[in-house]
Amino acid sequence: QQCLAIGNPFGFDHTLTVGVISGLNRDIFSQTGVTIGGGIQTDAAINPGNSGGPLLDSKGRLIGINTAIFTQTGTSAGVGFAIPSSTVLRIVPQLIKFGKVVRAGLNVDIAPDLIANQLNVRNGALVLQVPKDSVAAKAGLNPTTRGFAGNIVLGDIIVAVDNKPVKNKAELLKALDEYNVGDKVTLLIQRDSQKLELPLQLEEQRS
């Protein structure tokens, strides 16, 4: 389907480019390690300065907010991504009301991929630390600790949220992004050689 991108690329304001929807439900990977799901891929030329501008359908309806490009040169390679309007509708009222996005989460420290790989965790999100006042602690989620001999004792490894598999930290954050504060979820965790189900209620994720 045809689409139109409006933005301010390289300082040229009110610039219009036209393309098609190249794909849906793409994962947009940010430099902070957060994965945004449901992305709209387009070949309409999107360049630095287009971010935050609208992506419209052929009838002029907003379908997304231009966000990122895939590039090896810093300029458009015909692979651009927009956050879908459904996500915008969920996020913008929170920004207006609270001045920030209120995210549901566990408030535990999850191992980055590099550390998880070093600890031989290839599947799932390894829990590093669990604050005492968090709902995760009250639910019984175990952190990674050190044994008497100084050896590392792995904490719980979250492998699924409500039966949706998670392979790493990014996939866990993406899965939790679908929920609201106060929602109840069931975590499937790997603890030693056992797999356990851990029900808990999500709280507001601290920044």
C-alpha contacts under 8 A as a table, 3 or more apart, distances in Angstrom:
res1	aa1	res2	aa2	distance
1	Q	20	V	5.29
1	Q	21	I	5.50
1	Q	57	D	7.75
2	Q	18	V	7.34
2	Q	19	G	5.76
2	Q	20	V	4.27
2	Q	21	I	6.40
2	Q	57	D	6.31
2	Q	58	S	5.89
3	C	18	V	5.90
3	C	19	G	5.38
3	C	20	V	5.26
3	C	21	I	6.54
3	C	42	T	7.85
3	C	44	A	7.40
3	C	55	L	6.73
3	C	56	L	5.52
3	C	57	D	4.55
3	C	58	S	5.74
4	L	16	L	6.79
4	L	17	T	5.76
4	L	18	V	4.52
4	L	19	G	6.31
4	L	44	A	6.92
4	L	55	L	5.64
4	L	56	L	5.05
4	L	57	D	6.26
4	L	58	S	7.07
5	A	16	L	5.71
5	A	17	T	5.26
5	A	18	V	6.33
5	A	44	A	6.64
5	A	45	A	7.74
5	A	46	I	7.39
5	A	50	N	7.91
5	A	53	G	7.14
5	A	54	P	5.98
5	A	55	L	4.60
5	A	56	L	6.36
5	A	66	N	7.49
6	I	14	H	6.33
6	I	15	T	5.57
6	I	16	L	4.70
6	I	17	T	6.63
6	I	50	N	6.93
6	I	53	G	5.64
6	I	54	P	5.75
6	I	55	L	6.72
7	G	13	D	6.42
7	G	14	H	5.72
7	G	15	T	5.41
7	G	16	L	6.83
7	G	49	G	6.34
7	G	50	N	4.28
7	G	51	S	7.18
7	G	52	G	7.67
7	G	53	G	4.97
7	G	54	P	7.35
8	N	11	G	5.34
8	N	12	F	5.16
8	N	13	D	4.25
8	N	14	H	6.00
8	N	15	T	6.01
8	N	48	P	7.92
8	N	49	G	4.67
8	N	50	N	5.28
8	N	53	G	7.87
9	P	12	F	5.54
9	P	13	D	6.99
9	P	15	T	7.11
9	P	46	I	7.52
9	P	47	N	5.45
9	P	48	P	5.40
9	P	49	G	4.03
9	P	50	N	5.27
10	F	47	N	7.47
10	F	48	P	6.29
10	F	49	G	5.83
11	G	49	G	6.77
12	F	15	T	6.27
17	T	44	A	5.72
17	T	45	A	5.88
17	T	46	I	7.77
18	V	44	A	5.00
18	V	45	A	7.28
19	G	42	T	6.56
19	G	43	D	5.32
19	G	44	A	3.98
19	G	45	A	7.48
20	V	42	T	5.72
20	V	43	D	6.00
20	V	44	A	6.58
21	I	24	L	7.68
21	I	40	I	7.12
21	I	41	Q	5.99
21	I	42	T	4.63
21	I	43	D	6.98
22	S	40	I	7.79
22	S	41	Q	5.23
22	S	42	T	4.84
22	S	43	D	6.39
23	G	26	R	7.07
23	G	40	I	6.15
23	G	41	Q	4.91
23	G	42	T	6.93
24	L	38	G	6.65
24	L	39	G	6.12
24	L	40	I	4.83
24	L	41	Q	6.09
25	N	37	G	6.40
25	N	38	G	3.77
25	N	39	G	4.98
25	N	40	I	6.28
26	R	37	G	6.30
26	R	38	G	5.49
26	R	39	G	4.54
26	R	40	I	6.33
26	R	41	Q	6.83
27	D	35	T	6.33
27	D	36	I	5.73
27	D	37	G	4.69
27	D	38	G	6.36
27	D	39	G	5.89
28	I	35	T	5.63
28	I	36	I	4.98
28	I	37	G	6.35
28	I	39	G	6.34
28	I	68	A	7.71
28	I	81	F	7.31
29	F	33	G	6.70
29	F	34	V	6.26
29	F	35	T	4.73
29	F	36	I	6.49
30	S	33	G	5.50
30	S	34	V	5.49
30	S	35	T	6.23
30	S	36	I	7.75
31	Q	34	V	7.42
33	G	170	A	6.83
34	V	170	A	6.11
34	V	173	L	7.31
34	V	174	K	7.77
35	T	170	A	6.00
35	T	171	E	7.53
35	T	173	L	7.58
35	T	174	K	6.17
36	I	39	G	7.04
36	I	83	I	7.85
36	I	174	K	6.84
37	G	174	K	6.85
38	G	83	I	7.18
38	G	84	P	6.69
39	G	81	F	6.08
39	G	82	A	5.65
39	G	83	I	5.18
39	G	84	P	6.05
40	I	64	G	7.41
40	I	81	F	5.39
40	I	82	A	5.04
40	I	83	I	6.42
40	I	84	P	6.30
41	Q	79	V	6.60
41	Q	80	G	5.58
41	Q	81	F	4.60
41	Q	82	A	6.60
42	T	78	G	7.16
42	T	79	V	5.99
42	T	80	G	5.25
42	T	81	F	6.26
42	T	82	A	7.96
43	D	78	G	4.26
43	D	79	V	5.26
43	D	80	G	6.17
44	A	78	G	6.31
44	A	79	V	7.82
44	A	80	G	7.13
45	A	76	S	5.73
45	A	77	A	7.62
45	A	78	G	5.78
45	A	79	V	7.90
45	A	80	G	7.25
46	I	50	N	5.84
46	I	66	N	7.67
46	I	68	A	7.87
46	I	69	I	6.73
46	I	75	T	7.99
46	I	76	S	5.70
46	I	78	G	7.53
46	I	80	G	5.91
47	N	50	N	5.61
47	N	51	S	7.85
47	N	69	I	7.20
47	N	74	G	7.87
47	N	75	T	5.67
47	N	76	S	5.44
48	P	51	S	6.73
48	P	74	G	7.92
48	P	75	T	7.39
50	N	53	G	5.53
50	N	66	N	6.40
50	N	67	T	7.55
51	S	65	I	7.39
51	S	66	N	5.00
51	S	67	T	4.72
51	S	68	A	6.70
52	G	65	I	5.65
52	G	66	N	5.52
52	G	67	T	6.23
53	G	65	I	5.71
53	G	66	N	5.49
54	P	62	L	6.42
54	P	63	I	7.68
54	P	64	G	6.04
54	P	65	I	4.77
54	P	66	N	6.01
55	L	62	L	6.01
55	L	63	I	5.81
55	L	64	G	4.98
55	L	65	I	5.69
55	L	66	N	6.14
55	L	82	A	7.15
56	L	59	K	7.57
56	L	60	G	5.28
56	L	61	R	5.24
56	L	62	L	4.61
56	L	63	I	5.46
56	L	64	G	7.00
57	D	60	G	5.35
57	D	61	R	5.46
57	D	62	L	6.69
57	D	63	I	6.52
58	S	61	R	7.45
62	L	85	S	6.84
63	I	84	P	5.98
63	I	85	S	5.04
64	G	82	A	5.40
64	G	83	I	5.21
64	G	84	P	4.25
64	G	85	S	4.59
64	G	88	V	7.62
65	I	82	A	5.00
65	I	83	I	5.14
65	I	84	P	6.63
65	I	85	S	7.07
65	I	88	V	7.79
66	N	80	G	7.69
66	N	81	F	6.11
66	N	82	A	4.11
66	N	83	I	6.47
67	T	80	G	7.82
67	T	81	F	5.85
67	T	82	A	5.04
67	T	83	I	6.45
68	A	80	G	5.93
68	A	81	F	5.23
68	A	82	A	6.87
69	I	76	S	6.78
69	I	77	A	7.78
69	I	79	V	5.87
69	I	80	G	4.23
69	I	81	F	5.91
70	F	76	S	7.52
70	F	77	A	6.82
70	F	79	V	5.56
70	F	80	G	6.28
71	T	74	G	5.59
71	T	75	T	6.27
71	T	76	S	6.37
71	T	77	A	5.81
71	T	79	V	7.71
72	Q	75	T	7.75
76	S	79	V	6.99
76	S	80	G	7.52
77	A	80	G	7.89
83	I	87	T	6.75
83	I	88	V	7.27
84	P	87	T	5.56
84	P	88	V	6.63
85	S	88	V	4.79
85	S	89	L	6.09
86	S	89	L	5.21
86	S	90	R	6.53
87	T	90	R	5.16
87	T	91	I	6.17
88	V	91	I	5.13
88	V	92	V	5.73
89	L	92	V	5.83
89	L	93	P	7.03
90	R	93	P	6.56
90	R	94	Q	7.39
91	I	94	Q	5.41
91	I	95	L	6.46
91	I	101	V	6.39
92	V	95	L	5.00
92	V	96	I	6.25
93	P	96	I	5.10
93	P	97	K	6.06
94	Q	97	K	5.08
94	Q	98	F	5.61
94	Q	99	G	6.90
94	Q	100	K	6.38
94	Q	101	V	5.58
94	Q	102	V	6.70
95	L	98	F	5.50
95	L	99	G	4.42
95	L	100	K	4.72
95	L	101	V	5.74
96	I	99	G	5.64
96	I	100	K	7.84
98	F	101	V	7.32
98	F	102	V	7.83
102	V	181	V	7.83
102	V	204	E	6.49
102	V	205	Q	7.31
103	R	177	D	6.81
103	R	180	N	6.84
103	R	181	V	6.87
103	R	204	E	5.73
103	R	205	Q	5.44
104	A	176	L	6.56
104	A	177	D	6.71
104	A	179	Y	6.19
104	A	180	N	5.21
104	A	181	V	4.62
104	A	182	G	7.72
104	A	202	L	5.77
104	A	203	E	5.54
104	A	204	E	4.83
104	A	205	Q	5.36
105	G	173	L	7.94
105	G	176	L	6.27
105	G	177	D	7.93
105	G	181	V	7.51
105	G	202	L	5.48
105	G	203	E	5.65
105	G	204	E	5.93
105	G	205	Q	4.68
106	L	134	S	7.35
106	L	135	V	6.96
106	L	136	A	6.01
106	L	202	L	6.02
106	L	203	E	6.42
106	L	204	E	7.93
106	L	205	Q	6.62
107	N	130	V	7.49
107	N	131	P	7.51
107	N	134	S	6.44
107	N	136	A	7.46
107	N	203	E	7.71
107	N	204	E	7.94
107	N	205	Q	5.65
107	N	206	R	6.44
108	V	127	V	6.97
108	V	128	L	7.47
108	V	129	Q	5.80
108	V	130	V	4.90
108	V	131	P	6.61
108	V	134	S	7.74
108	V	136	A	7.30
109	D	127	V	6.07
109	D	128	L	5.31
109	D	129	Q	5.00
109	D	130	V	6.65
110	I	125	A	6.36
110	I	126	L	5.66
110	I	127	V	4.76
110	I	128	L	5.48
110	I	129	Q	7.36
110	I	169	K	6.32
111	A	114	L	7.95
111	A	115	I	5.98
111	A	116	A	5.72
111	A	125	A	6.87
111	A	126	L	5.45
111	A	127	V	6.30
111	A	128	L	5.91
111	A	169	K	6.94
112	P	115	I	5.53
112	P	116	A	6.18
112	P	169	K	6.49
113	D	116	A	5.02
113	D	117	N	6.02
113	D	168	N	6.79
113	D	169	K	7.02
114	L	117	N	5.24
114	L	118	Q	6.27
115	I	118	Q	5.02
115	I	119	L	6.29
116	A	119	L	5.11
116	A	120	N	6.29
116	A	121	V	5.06
116	A	122	R	7.11
116	A	125	A	7.93
116	A	126	L	6.61
117	N	120	N	4.86
117	N	121	V	5.36
117	N	122	R	6.09
118	Q	121	V	7.50
121	V	124	G	7.19
121	V	126	L	7.29
122	R	167	K	7.64
123	N	159	V	6.93
123	N	166	V	7.67
123	N	167	K	4.75
123	N	168	N	6.45
124	G	157	I	5.69
124	G	158	I	5.31
124	G	159	V	4.39
124	G	160	A	7.65
124	G	166	V	5.58
124	G	167	K	4.17
124	G	168	N	4.84
124	G	169	K	7.48
125	A	157	I	5.29
125	A	158	I	4.97
125	A	159	V	6.51
125	A	166	V	7.10
125	A	167	K	6.48
125	A	168	N	4.60
125	A	169	K	5.05
125	A	172	L	6.81
126	L	154	L	7.80
126	L	155	G	6.63
126	L	156	D	6.19
126	L	157	I	4.40
126	L	158	I	6.42
126	L	168	N	7.82
126	L	169	K	7.74
127	V	130	V	7.48
127	V	142	N	7.24
127	V	143	P	5.44
127	V	144	T	6.33
127	V	155	G	5.55
127	V	156	D	5.66
127	V	157	I	6.08
127	V	158	I	7.52
128	L	143	P	5.07
128	L	144	T	4.75
128	L	145	T	7.82
128	L	155	G	6.49
129	Q	143	P	4.83
129	Q	144	T	6.40
130	V	134	S	7.14
130	V	136	A	6.89
130	V	137	A	6.00
130	V	141	L	7.26
130	V	142	N	7.05
130	V	143	P	5.58
131	P	134	S	5.53
131	P	137	A	6.62
132	K	137	A	5.70
132	K	138	K	7.77
133	D	137	A	6.79
133	D	138	K	7.61
134	S	137	A	5.33
134	S	138	K	6.65
135	V	138	K	5.03
135	V	139	A	6.08
135	V	200	L	7.07
135	V	201	Q	6.96
135	V	202	L	7.30
135	V	203	E	7.12
136	A	139	A	4.99
136	A	140	G	6.31
136	A	141	L	5.46
136	A	200	L	7.07
137	A	140	G	5.11
137	A	141	L	5.49
137	A	142	N	7.46
138	K	141	L	7.66
139	A	198	L	7.02
139	A	199	P	7.18
139	A	200	L	6.06
140	G	198	L	7.83
141	L	156	D	6.59
141	L	198	L	7.89
142	N	155	G	5.18
142	N	156	D	5.37
143	P	154	L	7.34
143	P	155	G	4.37
143	P	156	D	6.46
144	T	152	I	7.20
144	T	153	V	5.74
144	T	154	L	4.66
144	T	155	G	3.88
144	T	156	D	7.44
145	T	152	I	5.93
145	T	153	V	5.13
145	T	154	L	6.60
145	T	155	G	6.96
146	R	149	A	7.77
146	R	150	G	5.39
146	R	151	N	5.35
146	R	152	I	4.52
146	R	153	V	5.44
147	G	150	G	5.16
147	G	151	N	5.13
147	G	152	I	6.19
147	G	153	V	6.18
148	F	151	N	7.22
154	L	192	D	7.96
155	G	191	R	7.13
156	D	189	I	6.06
156	D	190	Q	5.80
156	D	191	R	5.13
156	D	192	D	7.90
157	I	189	I	5.29
157	I	190	Q	4.95
157	I	191	R	6.65
158	I	161	V	7.77
158	I	166	V	7.26
158	I	187	L	6.57
158	I	188	L	5.94
158	I	189	I	4.44
158	I	190	Q	6.43
159	V	165	P	5.73
159	V	166	V	5.15
159	V	167	K	6.44
159	V	187	L	7.62
159	V	188	L	5.69
159	V	189	I	5.60
159	V	190	Q	6.85
160	A	163	N	5.39
160	A	164	K	5.06
160	A	165	P	4.11
160	A	166	V	5.11
160	A	187	L	5.87
160	A	188	L	4.96
160	A	189	I	7.14
161	V	164	K	5.12
161	V	165	P	6.55
161	V	166	V	7.22
161	V	172	L	7.74
161	V	175	A	7.01
161	V	176	L	7.89
161	V	185	V	6.75
161	V	186	T	5.90
161	V	187	L	4.81
161	V	188	L	6.33
162	D	185	V	5.99
162	D	186	T	5.11
162	D	187	L	6.33
162	D	188	L	7.59
163	N	186	T	7.93
163	N	187	L	7.98
163	N	188	L	7.34
164	K	175	A	7.75
166	V	169	K	7.85
166	V	171	E	5.20
166	V	172	L	5.54
166	V	175	A	7.64
167	K	171	E	6.20
167	K	172	L	7.59
168	N	171	E	5.46
168	N	172	L	6.38
169	K	172	L	5.13
169	K	173	L	6.32
170	A	173	L	5.25
170	A	174	K	6.15
171	E	174	K	4.95
171	E	175	A	6.05
172	L	175	A	5.08
172	L	176	L	6.22
173	L	176	L	5.19
173	L	177	D	6.11
174	K	177	D	5.12
174	K	178	E	7.21
175	A	178	E	5.86
175	A	179	Y	7.90
176	L	179	Y	5.57
177	D	180	N	7.74
179	Y	183	D	6.42
180	N	183	D	5.65
180	N	202	L	7.50
181	V	201	Q	7.99
181	V	202	L	5.48
181	V	203	E	5.08
181	V	204	E	5.57
182	G	201	Q	5.64
182	G	202	L	5.17
182	G	203	E	5.90
183	D	201	Q	5.61
183	D	202	L	5.58
184	K	199	P	7.06
184	K	200	L	5.66
184	K	201	Q	4.28
184	K	202	L	6.19
185	V	199	P	5.77
185	V	200	L	5.73
185	V	201	Q	6.30
185	V	202	L	7.30
186	T	197	E	6.30
186	T	198	L	5.45
186	T	199	P	4.21
186	T	200	L	6.37
187	L	197	E	5.63
187	L	198	L	4.98
187	L	199	P	6.16
187	L	200	L	7.78
188	L	195	K	6.77
188	L	196	L	5.75
188	L	197	E	4.66
188	L	198	L	6.35
189	I	195	K	5.55
189	I	196	L	5.31
189	I	197	E	6.31
189	I	198	L	7.27
190	Q	193	S	6.91
190	Q	194	Q	5.80
190	Q	195	K	4.61
190	Q	196	L	6.52
191	R	194	Q	5.21
191	R	195	K	6.12
191	R	196	L	7.22
